[in-house]
């Protein structure tokens, strides 16, 4: 009868009968329960220390949408393409009439929205410049001298009272806090403005 048992005790050691009838010795003495308790405590401790909680990306702000760290990477859309801004009008090295000059731009691979609020990847706005070098310093607002820039959520902007002469019109994509992208995304054209009386009609 004792030989048919799958589980038996021999000299304080627990034996399991293997598939071929040979006993498999387990290293747990059945007459010393405190040993089992110690082993269970050690296993629990190792499990707890090995399963330490890993802080997911973004929980401390790094890599989270809207955080400065998230905006420090190259600006890309979900398709992986970098944003582009192009001045459509006036054309480069073209002639315009002095006075009110409207700048028309085209934006690709990005959404244009209002300025202010939390930065969101893929959502930018524009800053237009007149006769000023667009500031591109990382982490600083892209403001030039007063009167030479204008922030806008629109793909067009009108400069009033443009004097005759050569002018440079520029536009730059910026974050909602007016910080330039890294690398900067901008375009510029040089044009010559003439007075209406200087236009010669053939």
C-alpha positions, 0 to 999 in steps of 0.5 A, spaced: 500 500 500 505 504 501 508 503 495 502 505 491 502 512 494 505 518 490 507 522 496 510 519 502 515 521 507 522 518 508 527 520 514 524 527 514 524 528 507 518 529 502 518 524 496 514 525 490 514 518 485 516 520 478 513 518 472 518 511 472 517 510 479 523 513 482 522 518 487 524 525 486 527 529 492 524 536 494 529 540 499 523 542 504 524 538 510 517 536 513 519 536 520 522 543 520 516 548 518 520 554 520 525 553 514 519 553 509 517 560 512 524 563 512 524 560 504 517 563 503 519 570 506 526 570 502 522 569 496 517 574 497 522 579 498 526 578 492 519 578 488 518 585 491 525 588 490 525 585 483 518 587 481 519 595 483 515 599 479 518 602 473 515 610 472 512 610 465 515 615 461 511 622 461 509 621 469 514 626 471 513 631 465 518 628 461 515 626 454 508 628 456 504 631 451 505 639 452 511 639 456 517 642 454 521 636 454 516 633 449 517 639 444 525 639 444 525 633 439 524 635 432 517 637 430 514 631 426 507 629 424 504 622 425 506 621 418 514 622 420 514 628 416 517 635 418 513 641 417 514 646 412 512 654 411 512 657 404 511 664 402 507 664 396 506 672 395 509 676 394 514 672 390 521 672 391 525 678 388 518 681 385 515 688 385 510 690 390 506 697 391 508 700 397 502 701 402 498 695 405 502 689 403 499 682 404 503 676 405 500 669 403 503 663 406 502 655 405 503 651 411 504 643 410 504 637 415 502 641 421 496 644 424 495 652 425 492 654 431 492 660 436 498 662 440 498 661 448 496 655 452 500 649 453 504 646 447 501 641 443 505 637 438 503 638 431 499 644 433 503 651 431 502 658 429 506 663 425 510 669 427 510 674 421 516 679 420 518 685 416 525 687 415 527 683 421 531 677 422 527 672 425 530 670 432 531 662 432 534 662 439 532 655 443 528 656 449 526 664 447 520 667 444 521 669 437 520 676 438 524 681 434 523 689 435 516 692 436 513 693 430 517 688 426 513 682 428 506 679 428 504 673 431 498 670 428 494 663 427 492 665 420 496 663 413 496 671 411 498 677 414 497 684 412 503 690 413 500 697 413 504 703 411 510 699 407 514 704 405 517 704 398 524 701 397 527 694 398 524 690 404 524 683 407 518 679 409 519 673 413 515 668 417 516 662 422 513 657 425 513 657 433 510 653 438 504 656 442 508 659 447 512 663 441 518 659 442 522 657 435 522 649 433 528 645 433 530 646 428 527 652 426 522 652 420 521 659 416 521 662 410 523 669 407 523 673 401 526 680 398 521 684 394 522 692 392 516 696 393 514 702 389 510 708 389 504 708 385 506 714 381 512 710 379 509 705 376 509 705 368 504 702 364 506 700 357 
